[in-house]
Structure formats: C-alpha cells, structure tokens
Amino acid sequence: MKSMKDKVVLITGAGSGLGRNHAIYLAQQGANVIIQDINEEGANGTSRKLHKFGHTHRLMICDIRKTKQFQNLFEDIEKSFGSVDVLVNNAGISSQQRAIEEITDEILSEMFDVNIKGAYVATRLVIPGMKAKKFGRIINTASIFGMAGTDSGSHYCGAKAALIGLTKAWAKELAPWNILVNAVAPGFIPTPMTNRPGKEKIRSERKRSIPLGHEGEPADISHAVAYFASDASKYVTGQVLSPNGGIVI
Ligand SMILES: NC(=O)c1ccc[n+]([C@@H]2O[C@H](COP(=O)([O-])OP(=O)(O)OC[C@H]3O[C@@H](n4cnc5c(N)ncnc54)[C@H](O)[C@@H]3O)[C@@H](O)[C@H]2O)c1
C-alpha cells in the first residue's frame, strides 16, 4: 500500500543529495511532490527522475531566503496543487570547516539565513493550510553536528542546534492543530555537499570513528523522513531521529 497516497509534500533543497532522494522515495510512496531549490539545473534533474516514473510533481525554483519570491511561487502552486500536508525543511549549505576567526558576519548570516530563516519562510506559508485541515507534518533537517558539535564549523553546528530548538518549540506551539514537528539529524552521508574532491582524507578518518564502520546512504535519511511523514508517527512530535551509525548516541 502507498502510505503517502495523494499527500502534498514540499521539500526544500530537493535538487540534490538528500532532498532529491526524499523526493523520489516519497513520490514512490504515492506523494505529490513540490521540488524547491535555488539550483534550477539540480531541480530539473530531480524532476526528470520523477517524470520517468510518471510521478505528479511541481517545480519551485527560488532562493529560500527570499520571502516574497518564495511566497509568490508557493501561492501559485498551492492553488493548482492543493495545500501542503508535509513540509521537509532540507535546504542547507556546507560549513567549509572554518575556524571561528574565519567566520565573518557575512558567512554567519548566510548559514543562519539558509537554515533558520529558510525554515521560517517555508513553515510560515504552509501553516495556514495545515491549521485549516487540522493535519500537518513538518520535518526539519538538523545534523549530528547540531547535537554533538565539532572542532571546526561552529556556525553550522549552531544553526543545526537551533533547528533542534525550533523543532521542539514548534511541536508545542502547533500541537493543538495536530501539526507534528520532528527533526532528522543525519550522520555522515555521501552527497554532493560532503563528497567533494579533496575531502577523501577527512572522510576516511571519519569512517574509522563510526561504530558501524561505514557511512550511511541517502535512503537511511529518507526512511526516517518517511516515518515522520506517515501515520506510523501520529503520536510522535518534538523528536529528533538521528541515523548516524552510532557515532552520536
Ligand atoms: N550529507 C550529510 O552528511 C549531511 C549530514 C547532516 C546534515 N545534512 C543536512 O542535510 C541537508 C541536505 O544536505 P545534502 O548533503 O543533501 O547537501 P546538497 O548540497 O547535496 O543539497 C543541498 C541542497 O540545498 C540547496 N540550497 C542551498 N541553498 C539554498 C537556498 N538558499 N535556497 C534554496 N535551496 C538551497 C542546494 O542547491 C542543494 O540542492 C542539509 O540541510 C545538510 O546540512 C547533511
């Protein structure tokens, strides 16, 4: 049985990596997917994959930080596609492993704008439809670095920890409308963000620190997202699920 049949799912940053995988996986479960990304080529790539199997979807090409731009596109799509049942706040940028002294105001703002402001921009717009239906699922994308920190890239850790805080606060605020808010906190998953040339040494060092002995794969995170999106999690809100091979317990 298709557990997501006819559910409208908006996934931010769905033009690459984890977001693309979520789009394909949830579409396979019967969801109608809105692919949002700043990267048109990437979003088209995800769209081609959904087309191939005849999955109903829409494209939303814009910068998640630009409220007005996002709102205009969203309102048009919502009219023809129906209101959003599930929002996956997934768009993110890499920390580039910077030391504190290298994190300028601009770099700090960009990190918090994509992760936190971006999540607000999308969440604010889906909430009225969810409140009207008394049904909604919001899934934020944190990271093990937001739970445990790391020695470089504190702006990334801070933004991801803030997403965990938002998840808990929004879960309490939105519970009266049966809107459940949870977070996934991925461990090390090879994607275009993490699998860049020059990262081989860091990746092999990291692998040694993972109790299960290997990195995860995008499907490990998509399965967690699908759980939070499905009826199986109907009594679960404000929680963080971290598929991470045991690296943060
Ligand atoms: N891959 C991992 O190991 C890992 C671990 C922990 C957390 N995460 C988180 O998972 C999420 C997905 O990461 P990924 O590994 O798939 O990376 P990715 O780089 O492959 O995908 C991120 C997507 O977000 C989009 N994006 C970036 N800025 C945007 C903006 N301003 N507006 C709209 N879209 C924007 C990018 O274009 C890209 O398509 C991120 O939030 C990331 O921090 C990833």
The ligand as an ORCA input file, in Angstrom:
! r2SCAN-3c Opt
* xyz 0 1
  N      25.090     14.787      3.751
  C      25.336     14.749      5.029
  O      26.233     14.019      5.502
  C      24.538     15.597      5.979
  C      24.735     15.416      7.357
  C      23.975     16.175      8.238
  C      23.063     17.094      7.776
  N      22.906     17.267      6.430
  C      21.918     18.263      6.006
  O      21.054     17.684      5.042
  C      20.557     18.695      4.160
  C      20.796     18.268      2.732
  O      22.206     18.191      2.520
  P      22.889     17.379      1.318
  O      24.005     16.627      1.925
  O      21.848     16.703      0.534
  O      23.547     18.598      0.506
  P      23.418     19.053     -1.012
  O      24.390     20.170     -1.165
  O      23.542     17.877     -1.913
  O      21.918     19.608     -1.097
  C      21.532     20.835     -0.525
  C      20.527     21.486     -1.460
  O      20.089     22.712     -0.852
  C      20.001     23.690     -1.878
  N      20.103     25.055     -1.355
  C      21.191     25.631     -0.782
  N      20.942     26.924     -0.503
  C      19.659     27.161     -0.910
  C      18.817     28.307     -0.904
  N      19.270     29.489     -0.449
  N      17.571     28.208     -1.380
  C      17.104     27.007     -1.856
  N      17.872     25.892     -1.923
  C      19.119     25.970     -1.448
  C      21.180     23.361     -2.806
  O      21.043     23.974     -4.078
  C      21.147     21.850     -2.819
  O      20.336     21.359     -3.884
  C      21.284     19.975      4.562
  O      20.461     20.729      5.428
  C      22.502     19.481      5.302
  O      23.021     20.419      6.208
  C      23.608     16.549      5.521
*
